[in-house]
Amino acid sequence: MKLGLVPINIGVSEPAHMIALAQRAEAAGFESVWTFEHVIVPLDYQSKYPYNATGKMGVAPETPMVDPLVALAAIAAATKTLRLATGVNILSQTNPLLLAKQAASLDFMSGGRFMLGVGIGWLEEEFVAMGTPFARRGARFDDYVAAMRKVWSGAVVEHSSEFLDWSGFKSYPVPAQNPLPVIMGGNKGKIHERIARLGNGWFVPGGDPRELAPQLAELRATCDRVGRDFAEIEITCMWPGTGGIEALDALAAAGVHRAVVPLMALGSDPAGAIDRLGTEVIARLRTG
């Protein structure tokens, strides 16, 4: 079981604090740090946040939310082994060619430590501000993932679709990893089929083993149907950092490979909590 922290880029009072937390996590044995993304937070919105009963995000519009790729680039320069992940970037509202370039560059510059977590998006008001249609964002998402993989291949890019018309170019550097991991977030709509056809991993909202088991069974069945090896897909979920080894054992038994701890669950002394998890959990995981 691997452990990560999320979100390293939210509520940042100063850059040095974010960097210090990432370095502390690396020293404690955490495998990865993760980001959240919203380009804007509207003062008011009608869109319903799907992972909270209130339908609202847990951040105020004034909350500092550093761009994920900028934050991870800074952390990459200050760490050596820590993996860097977006959890998740909103692919359907962005320019996929620019994101493909940025992702390849970050993976190249970090020595192959980047994982691109992507999602479809739910906040229509943000799409409007970005100048991107909210309708058909699922189909756009699928097309963008397939197109970006062509950019990362290093070959001449030819991709003509309802949404894109790319032809006759290359983009270098290519990612250090082949393939660059694309991790898909969410549990709504056609998520299982998207992961089975296009993804390298799944960032599952929540972390209750009783709920994870049927979700992973559905993903396995979808993989079987489309001819994908379920064992190729890495499963990541949330874990509040409580319950110790026994809680992580239950997640592993459900099929989880990585548990990501929300920083807000670590209380008023996240640095101390990171150290404790390193000593009391990660060290024991390493020794079996």
C-alpha positions as CSV (number, residue, x, y, z in Angstrom):
1,M,0.0,0.0,0.0
2,K,1.3,3.4,-1.0
3,L,0.3,6.6,0.8
4,G,-0.2,10.1,-0.6
5,L,-1.3,13.6,0.6
6,V,-4.0,15.8,-0.9
7,P,-4.4,18.7,-1.7
8,I,-0.9,20.1,-1.4
9,N,-1.9,23.3,-3.4
10,I,-5.0,24.5,-1.4
11,G,-4.9,27.0,1.4
12,V,-1.3,27.8,0.8
13,S,-0.3,30.7,3.0
14,E,3.1,31.0,1.4
15,P,5.0,29.0,-1.1
16,A,7.7,27.9,1.4
17,H,5.0,26.2,3.6
18,M,3.8,24.1,0.7
19,I,7.3,23.1,-0.3
20,A,8.2,22.2,3.3
21,L,5.1,20.0,3.7
22,A,6.0,18.1,0.5
23,Q,9.6,17.7,1.7
24,R,8.3,16.5,5.1
25,A,6.1,14.0,3.4
26,E,8.9,12.7,1.3
27,A,11.1,12.3,4.4
28,A,8.4,10.4,6.2
29,G,8.0,7.9,3.3
30,F,4.9,9.2,1.6
31,E,4.9,8.1,-2.1
32,S,3.0,11.0,-3.6
33,V,1.4,14.5,-3.2
34,W,-1.8,15.4,-5.0
35,T,-3.5,18.6,-6.1
36,F,-7.1,19.8,-6.6
37,E,-8.1,22.1,-9.4
38,H,-10.5,25.0,-9.9
39,V,-9.4,27.9,-12.0
40,I,-12.1,30.0,-10.3
41,V,-14.5,29.7,-7.4
42,P,-17.8,31.5,-8.1
43,L,-19.3,33.7,-5.4
44,D,-22.5,31.8,-6.1
45,Y,-23.3,28.8,-8.3
46,Q,-26.3,26.6,-9.2
47,S,-24.2,23.6,-10.2
48,K,-24.2,20.9,-7.5
49,Y,-21.0,19.5,-6.2
50,P,-21.5,15.8,-6.4
51,Y,-19.4,14.6,-3.5
52,N,-21.0,16.6,-0.6
53,A,-24.6,16.5,0.6
54,T,-24.7,20.3,0.6
55,G,-23.9,20.4,-3.1
56,K,-21.2,23.0,-2.3
57,M,-17.4,22.9,-2.3
58,G,-15.6,23.2,1.0
59,V,-13.6,26.2,0.0
60,A,-14.4,29.9,-0.1
61,P,-13.7,32.0,-3.2
62,E,-10.8,33.7,-1.4
63,T,-9.0,30.4,-0.6
64,P,-5.6,30.3,-2.3
65,M,-5.6,27.5,-4.9
66,V,-2.3,27.4,-6.7
67,D,-2.4,26.1,-10.2
68,P,-1.7,22.4,-9.9
69,L,1.1,22.1,-12.5
70,V,2.8,25.2,-11.2
71,A,2.7,23.8,-7.7
72,L,3.9,20.4,-8.7
73,A,6.8,21.9,-10.7
74,A,7.9,23.8,-7.7
75,I,7.7,20.7,-5.5
76,A,9.5,18.6,-8.2
77,A,12.5,21.0,-7.9
78,A,12.6,20.6,-4.2
79,T,12.2,16.8,-3.9
80,K,13.9,13.7,-5.3
81,T,11.6,10.7,-5.1
82,L,8.1,12.1,-4.3
83,R,5.6,11.3,-7.0
84,L,3.5,14.3,-8.2
85,A,-0.2,13.9,-9.2
86,T,-3.2,16.0,-10.1
87,G,-6.2,14.8,-8.3
88,V,-7.9,15.9,-10.6
89,N,-7.5,18.5,-13.3
90,I,-10.6,19.3,-15.2
91,L,-9.7,18.1,-18.7
92,S,-13.0,18.9,-20.5
93,Q,-12.7,22.7,-19.9
94,T,-9.0,23.1,-20.9
95,N,-7.0,23.2,-24.1
96,P,-5.8,19.5,-24.5
97,L,-2.8,20.4,-26.6
98,L,-1.4,22.8,-24.0
99,L,-2.1,20.4,-21.2
100,A,-0.4,17.6,-23.1
101,K,2.7,19.8,-23.5
102,Q,2.6,20.8,-19.9
103,A,2.2,17.2,-18.6
104,A,5.0,15.9,-20.8
105,S,7.3,18.7,-19.7
106,L,6.6,18.2,-16.0
107,D,7.2,14.4,-16.3
108,F,10.4,15.1,-18.3
109,M,11.7,17.7,-15.8
110,S,10.8,15.6,-12.8
111,G,12.5,12.4,-14.1
112,G,9.3,10.5,-14.6
113,R,7.4,11.3,-11.4
114,F,4.2,12.8,-12.7
115,M,0.7,11.2,-12.8
116,L,-2.0,13.1,-14.7
117,G,-5.3,12.8,-12.8
118,V,-8.2,14.1,-14.9
119,G,-11.9,14.5,-14.5
120,I,-14.9,15.6,-16.6
121,G,-16.0,18.5,-14.3
122,W,-19.2,19.5,-12.7
123,L,-19.1,23.3,-12.3
124,E,-20.9,24.8,-15.3
125,E,-20.1,28.3,-14.2
126,E,-16.4,27.6,-14.4
127,F,-16.8,26.2,-17.9
128,V,-18.6,29.4,-18.9
129,A,-15.8,31.5,-17.5
130,M,-13.3,29.4,-19.4
131,G,-15.2,29.8,-22.7
132,T,-15.8,26.1,-23.0
133,P,-19.2,24.4,-23.7
134,F,-20.5,22.4,-20.7
135,A,-22.6,20.2,-22.9
136,R,-20.9,17.0,-24.2
137,R,-18.1,17.3,-21.8
138,G,-17.9,13.5,-21.4
139,A,-17.4,13.0,-25.1
140,R,-14.9,15.8,-25.2
141,F,-13.0,14.2,-22.3
142,D,-12.7,10.8,-24.1
143,D,-11.5,12.5,-27.3
144,Y,-9.0,14.6,-25.5
145,V,-7.4,11.6,-23.7
146,A,-7.0,9.7,-26.9
147,A,-5.6,12.8,-28.7
148,M,-3.1,13.6,-25.9
149,R,-1.7,10.1,-26.0
150,K,-0.8,10.8,-29.7
151,V,1.0,13.9,-28.7
152,W,3.0,12.0,-26.1
153,S,4.0,9.3,-28.5
154,G,6.6,11.4,-30.3
155,A,5.2,10.4,-33.7
156,V,3.5,12.7,-36.2
157,V,0.2,13.7,-34.7
158,E,-2.9,13.0,-36.8
159,H,-6.2,13.4,-35.0
160,S,-9.4,14.6,-36.6
161,S,-12.6,14.5,-34.5
162,E,-15.8,16.4,-33.6
163,F,-13.7,18.5,-31.2
164,L,-10.2,18.6,-32.6
165,D,-8.4,18.9,-35.9
166,W,-4.7,18.2,-35.4
167,S,-2.4,17.2,-38.3
168,G,1.2,17.2,-39.3
169,F,3.1,18.1,-36.1
170,K,5.2,16.6,-33.3
171,S,5.7,17.8,-29.7
172,Y,8.8,17.2,-27.7
173,P,10.0,16.4,-25.1
174,V,7.9,13.3,-24.7
175,P,7.2,12.1,-21.2
176,A,9.9,10.2,-19.3
177,Q,7.3,7.5,-18.6
178,N,5.8,5.4,-21.2
179,P,2.9,5.4,-20.8
180,L,2.4,8.6,-18.8
181,P,-0.1,7.5,-16.2
182,V,-3.6,8.9,-16.8
183,I,-5.7,8.5,-13.7
184,M,-9.4,9.2,-13.9
185,G,-11.4,10.6,-11.0
186,G,-15.1,10.4,-10.2
187,N,-17.7,7.7,-9.8
188,K,-20.6,9.0,-11.9
189,G,-21.8,8.3,-15.4
190,K,-19.6,6.2,-17.7
191,I,-16.6,6.3,-15.5
192,H,-16.0,2.5,-15.5
193,E,-16.0,2.3,-19.3
194,R,-13.7,5.3,-19.6
195,I,-11.2,3.8,-17.2
196,A,-11.4,0.4,-18.9
197,R,-10.8,1.9,-22.4
198,L,-8.6,4.9,-21.7
199,G,-7.2,5.0,-18.1
200,N,-4.2,3.7,-16.2
201,G,-5.8,4.3,-12.9
202,W,-8.9,5.3,-10.9
203,F,-9.1,7.9,-8.2
204,V,-12.2,6.8,-6.4
205,P,-14.1,9.3,-4.2
206,G,-14.4,8.1,-0.7
207,G,-12.6,5.2,1.0
208,D,-15.1,2.9,2.7
209,P,-14.1,-0.7,1.8
210,R,-17.7,-1.8,1.9
211,E,-18.5,0.7,-0.9
212,L,-15.3,0.1,-2.8
213,A,-15.8,-3.6,-3.3
214,P,-18.9,-3.4,-5.5
215,Q,-17.5,-0.4,-7.4
216,L,-14.3,-2.3,-8.2
217,A,-16.3,-5.4,-9.1
218,E,-18.2,-3.3,-11.7
219,L,-14.9,-1.9,-13.1
220,R,-13.5,-5.5,-13.3
221,A,-16.7,-6.6,-15.2
222,T,-16.4,-3.7,-17.6
223,C,-12.7,-4.5,-18.2
224,D,-13.7,-8.1,-19.0
225,R,-16.3,-6.8,-21.5
226,V,-14.0,-4.5,-23.4
227,G,-11.0,-6.8,-23.3
228,R,-8.9,-4.9,-20.8
229,D,-6.7,-6.5,-18.1
230,F,-8.1,-5.2,-14.8
231,A,-4.7,-5.8,-13.2
232,E,-3.2,-3.0,-15.2
233,I,-5.4,-0.4,-13.4
234,E,-4.1,1.2,-10.3
235,I,-6.7,2.1,-7.7
236,T,-6.4,5.1,-5.4
237,C,-8.9,6.2,-2.8
238,M,-9.2,8.6,0.2
239,W,-8.2,7.6,3.7
240,P,-8.5,9.9,6.8
241,G,-5.3,8.6,8.3
242,T,-7.1,6.8,11.2
243,G,-7.4,3.1,12.0
244,G,-3.8,2.4,11.4
245,I,-2.5,-0.7,9.6
246,E,-5.8,-2.5,10.0
247,A,-7.7,0.1,8.1
248,L,-5.2,0.0,5.3
249,D,-5.3,-3.8,5.2
250,A,-9.1,-3.5,4.7
251,L,-8.6,-1.2,1.8
252,A,-5.9,-3.5,0.3
253,A,-8.3,-6.4,0.6
254,A,-10.9,-4.4,-1.3
255,G,-8.4,-3.9,-4.1
256,V,-6.8,-0.5,-3.4
257,H,-3.2,0.2,-4.2
258,R,-2.8,3.7,-2.9
259,A,-4.5,5.6,0.0
260,V,-4.5,9.4,-0.1
261,V,-4.8,11.3,3.2
262,P,-6.6,14.7,3.1
263,L,-4.4,17.3,4.7
264,M,-7.5,18.8,6.4
265,A,-7.9,15.6,8.3
266,L,-4.5,16.0,9.9
267,G,-5.7,18.8,12.2
268,S,-3.9,21.9,13.3
269,D,-0.4,20.3,13.1
270,P,-0.2,18.6,9.7
271,A,3.6,18.5,9.9
272,G,3.5,16.6,13.1
273,A,0.7,14.3,11.8
274,I,2.8,13.5,8.7
275,D,5.7,12.5,10.9
276,R,3.5,10.3,13.1
277,L,2.0,8.6,10.0
278,G,5.6,8.0,8.8
279,T,6.7,6.4,12.1
280,E,3.5,4.6,13.0
281,V,2.2,3.5,9.6
282,I,4.6,3.8,6.7
283,A,7.5,2.3,8.6
284,R,5.4,-0.7,9.5
285,L,4.2,-1.1,6.0
286,R,7.8,-1.2,4.8
287,T,8.6,-4.0,7.3
288,G,5.6,-6.0,6.4
